[in-house]
Amino acid sequence: MASREQRGSVRTAVVWDALESALAGGPRDVVDLGGGTGGFAVRLAESGHRVRVVDPSPDALAALARRAREVDLEVSGLQGDVTDLVDVVGAGSADVVLCHGVLEVVDPSLALARIAEVLRPGGLLSLVVGQRHAAVITRAMAGHFQLARELLDDQQPVDTRTGRRFTADEVRDLLAAHGFGAVSVHAVRVFADLVPAALVDQEPGAAAALVDLERAVAQRPEYLPLATQLHVLAYAAS
């Protein structure tokens, strides 16, 4: 069997660790909001989960269908977005909702309200968002000092491509305001975006060692401000 390092990229290993642990114990009804071409959906379907991907892009959904056919899996692709999520999949129809890289570019309060409607009582939300402190550092290191300063305390969207960035406390507050509890936060890509790609690709064992390092700091709160992304697991009200 392929190792996790072989099955998933260095950048998503921490997310998969937490998600697979949370989903252990049997097939679930999963909605992947903004799941695009199915990077997460197909692997979840391989594990026996019943997966529906909701995405506004017909091209992405077509690529998802091809990807699923290649491995002989059933993954439902539905065109839609945050605004019509409940109409597309139905209220109370999901045990799990994935919302990875979506909250940055939509109204976060609207998104969480719709997700709460779609989840069954006690259902799981897997949320991945860009983290503001790391974005400030990245812009400063690139010489964009004014952009870094503007982003420092600004909760508004950065631009149409990258959208908002969040701190861990902001995410916790948003989730609490929409009735989610039992929140856990993991640091994602603390080092992966800083290490030269050539080193990881060419140095034997480097990728596996980097994954081990990412895993070692994922649940250490002092590393959250350095993470490019935050992975949050939260549960809907029972």
Secondary structure as UniProt FT lines:
FT   HELIX           4..7
FT   HELIX           10..12
FT   HELIX           13..22
FT   TURN            23..25
FT   STRAND          29..33
FT   TURN            36..40
FT   HELIX           41..46
FT   TURN            47..48
FT   STRAND          50..55
FT   HELIX           58..70
FT   TURN            71..72
FT   STRAND          76..79
FT   TURN            83..84
FT   HELIX           85..89
FT   TURN            91..92
FT   STRAND          94..100
FT   HELIX           103..105
FT   HELIX           108..118
FT   STRAND          119..131
FT   HELIX           132..141
FT   TURN            142..143
FT   HELIX           145..151
FT   TURN            152..153
FT   TURN            160..162
FT   HELIX           168..177
FT   TURN            178..179
FT   STRAND          181..188
FT   TURN            192..194
FT   HELIX           197..202
FT   TURN            204..205
FT   HELIX           206..217
FT   TURN            218..219
FT   HELIX           221..226
FT   STRAND          229..235
//
